[in-house]
Amino acid sequence: MVRGVRFLLAVGLVLSLLFAGSATAQDDEKVVAVLTPYLASATTQIMVEQFEAYGNTKGWKVNVIDTAGDLAALDSRIQDVVTQNVDAIVISANPELVPAGIESANGAGIPVFGMDAGSTLGLELDVTSNNYQMAAATASYIVDRLEGVGRVVMFVHPPYAPVQKRGVIAQSIFDNTPDIEIVDQVFVAVPGPIENARNAMENLLTANPEPGSINAVWAAWDEPAIGALQAIQAAGRENEGIVIVGIDAIGPAREAIAEGSNFEATIAQDFVGIAQTLADSIEQHLGGAVLPQKTLYVPATLVNQSNAQ
């Protein structure tokens, strides 16, 4: 009888330790909220999915919230996750456009990080590509291809800080080339950047019907460049030599470049590298480390027909 009681007590002790360990593990689970209005963008989706995967390997619970282009909703949702007392917040948007949410997180002592955010206001760190360099490379590509003479269409999206930076640099390079004329600077709405750019390009082609009236298209990211290519092909004007460049090197862009279409060049950002670098930096910060700088740049590479595949 005594042995039986001792056995039951021992079993009970083991089970209690197991349950206690399980509860502790759950209590220690880090919750990281990822918020963006741009999940419809292929590149943002890649970064978010990769970050989620890396976070899972670190034992985090990663909650992804998309506000589908609505910045006001993004501001509100940041405040929502602050009240949930998450361990960290990641935003893929310009923090300067969501001041109430950032202020709320800062006030609660919850660290906020940028995933290609383009600004460090209120952030512990932003991990991104060097948008100034990428814009300079693609704008210079057009200037060189046109030998400094031609009419260029620009597709831009100023509300997103990384893309805004690209537009500023590209325009400065075109403005600094006396015989380059900017035909139009088109705002491309998100979601729907391919369709929106295609419609805008169709209108521009109609307004400029003569061969040589448009010589190049500079797009701040690949999806508008793809839309422009579709419009040019649908209008039967692909043989006019209109040069198209983008930034991001998403799959359809690489395919179009490899095929020798009007889409000639883009920039390959390391979206997996951005996600991994950010996840590792957050892990270090949550572990008590002091991050040495506010911005980390992950290298990017020019892609043309020689390396598109």
Buried (B, 14 or more C-beta within 10 A) or exposed (E): EEEEEEEEEEEEEEEEEEEEEEEEEEEEEBBBBBBBBBBBBBBBBBBBBBBBBBBEEBEBBBBBBBBEBEBEBBBBBBBBBBEEEBBBBBBBBBBBBBEEBBBBBBEEEBBBBBBBBBBBBBBBBBBBBBBBBBBBBBBBBBBEBBEEEBBBBBBBBBBBBBBBBBBBBBBEBBEEBEEBEBBBBBEBEBBBBBBBBBBBBBEBBEEBEEEEBBBBBBBBBBBBBBBBBBBBEEBEBEEBBBBBBBBBBBEBBBBBBBEEBBBBBBBBBBBBBBBBBBBEBBBEBBEEEEBEEEBBBBEBEBBEBEEBE
